[in-house]
C-alpha cells in the first residue's frame, strides 16, 4: 500500500469527500482523501474527534447518515462502492469488506445469542447449514483467543466483559475472511492491557488471513506498531500522509508533530497526558486557509486565508503534506513546540 497507484491494489480510494446538509448550511466533513491499499497492509487514519476520520470510513461502507453525501471513488477490486446499488453493496459489506466499531453494542444485537448472530452471517453470505456455521463460528472465536468458545458462543452480548465483547465483534467481522477490515477506534473503550492484547491479535490475524486493515484512531501511539502508512486528518483535510516510518521519525507538519509530542512515552513513567492546546475547529466555520491556524504555534500571517497545497515533500518521496512552512522551519520549531508542551527532548 502506498500513495501511488500500484498495479493491482485491493482497494483504491480517490478524492473521497463527504458533505452534510444541516440547518446551518453545508458542512464539508471530508475533503478529498486518496490512498491505495494492498493485501496484508495497514493504513492508519489519525486525528482528533471531528477530524473526519470516522465519516471517511462510513462513506466507504455506504453507511453515512441520511443527510450525508459522498463523492469521489472507492474502488474495491475495480468496483466503485459509492455508486453501487445497495443490493450489490450488501453482498460485499460484512463479507469481503467488514467493519469493527468502537462500541461493540453498535453492531451486536443484545437480544440474540452470539451463536445466532454469527451463524446468521455465515448462512447468508456463505450458504452454510446451521450446523456447519456453528463449527465455523467456534473456530473463529478460537482464532480471536476466546476462552471456552464452544460454551461461550451460547451467551448473550451483555454476559461478556468489554474486552471479550470486542473479541466477539472482531470474530464477527472476520467470519467471512474479509479482504479488508475497517476498524474504527477498536480499542478506545478498553483498558490499556486489553488494548494491547487486541492490537497484538489484529496483527496476528492480519498475518494469518492476509487481511488489509484501515485503522482509525486518535492515538498515534496505537498505530506505531501496526501501520505501514499513516494519514493525518484535521478539519476534514489531510495534513500529512506517508509511510509510518516517515511520519513517526520525520514529522514534517506542525499538527503531526503536536500529536507525536502528546503521545505518552513509556520511559516518562507517570508523565501526564499532553494535548495540543485549544479545541478542534467548528466544521461549519473553517478558516479559508489552513484549518489548523488557530492552534498552530508556528502559524504564518497567510495561514488563515491561504489554503496550503497538498503536495509531495521536497525532502521525502514518501510524504505528502499541506503546510506553508518549509520542513526545515518545522524541524527547527519542533524543539520549541516540545518545550511548550512540557516534553523532555
Ligand atoms: Fe501551521 Fe500554517 Fe502550516 Fe497550517 S499552514 S500547519 S497554520 S504553519
Boltz pocket constraint, residues with backbone or C-beta under 6 A from the ligand:
constraints:
  - pocket:
      binder: B
      contacts: [[A, 253], [A, 254], [A, 255], [A, 290], [A, 291], [A, 292], [A, 293], [A, 294], [A, 296], [A, 297], [A, 298], [A, 299], [A, 300], [A, 303], [A, 308], [A, 322], [A, 323], [A, 324], [A, 325]]
      max_distance: 6.0
